[in-house]
Amino acid sequence: MVICITGASSGIGEAAAARLAREPGARLVLVARREDRLAALAASLPGGPHTYVAVDLTADDAPARVRAHVEAEHDGALDVLVNNAGAAWRATFAEGGWENVRRTMELNFDAQVRLTEALLPLLRASAPASIVNVSSTAGRVARGGSAAYSASKFALAGWSDGLWAEERAHGVHVGLVLPGFISTEGFPQAELTGNAKTRWMVSTPEKAADAIAQCALEGKAERYVPRAYWLPAALRIITPGLVRRVLGGGAAQVMTTKTKPGS
């Protein structure tokens, strides 16, 4: 089973690599910018052999490079694609303007779509296969200071729903993972984990990795991490005015001061 994971050098991507490498016969293709981290991770994982592609996914030739690697190293076989790469740059629209929206969409949405376009023929040929898109709870509920990030993750979520409908006939499942606050090396979420009232809001990369595995291997359609985050998403549809008032009040200050990098 050949599995390609983007954003694999740290955080959720690294945890997903560790989780999926445990699957019988798994051979991973790790994709990220930091070659030293990818090389060390590939060497540390069980099973394999595992390979990597050190590339900036926003580069014009990035999709072709990843596809060429899969074709050369795995004879074009590809069973799972995990679109996890992403980032967040906090700014209000008045401060960051179009440029902040552009660069966020370029990595968090455009790069995922371009890579999927390049690899989709391989996934179809290997069907049954899976695509797992890592969005965010911010892709269902937006808050001030991260509108560009939410726009990119809303786009990824909507595209995932449509892509699932299109590709199911070709044997390619499309799952969606929506992490909330995840405690990582760079963003320990100390303000939230240090408060008993907000500790429940924070999850781990390993739990996000389990959700990715469920979507990739068990055909799950959608998973929130932590699971309770489905409730704000549901309330956003049922009572949008209430959600806006809550996110615009004091509760929003806790939730916006420690925004993590994109999933």
C-alpha angles and dihedrals in degrees: 000000000000115000126186116201123185123203086030100148097083148354119012093357093054091047091049090053091052091048098046094043087068091065114105111266094002116162114185132209106201117202128191140109101261107080095185092056092046093049092050093047094048090051093048099051123097122244118008144081087238123193137188144209117211104207143133103242091212091063115108093239097042098102092047091049093052092047092048089052093051091048093048099041101033104024090250095300114144124166103168134025117191111194100199106137116115148120142204131223111190116223138125114247090249089056102037101028125179093329092065091047091048097052092043093050091044093062104025098044116004094049091050092050094047093050092047090051090054095046101037095090089055092049092049091049090051095045134185083065139143141223117199116193116197107213123157141242081255084068088069103030121033128202136188119282095027104059092125091053092047091049091055093047093044087053092050091050094049093046090050092056092051094043091053090055091049099044103040090086088056093052095254115129119205118205131182128214119194113192122191122195108347121189109230138160093267096038110033091171088224095166091058099038091047092060118072090211094057102029091096089063093068126078135176135254088244092060090048088051090053089052090051090051091051092053093044100042106022101039096244111170100209139358131188119206111234091027093224090069089083087079099067088046091053092045090052087065098039100039109013093164092056093049091050091052092049094047091045093054136064094300089064091061091064093045097048103044094072106037110167124224114270118287 
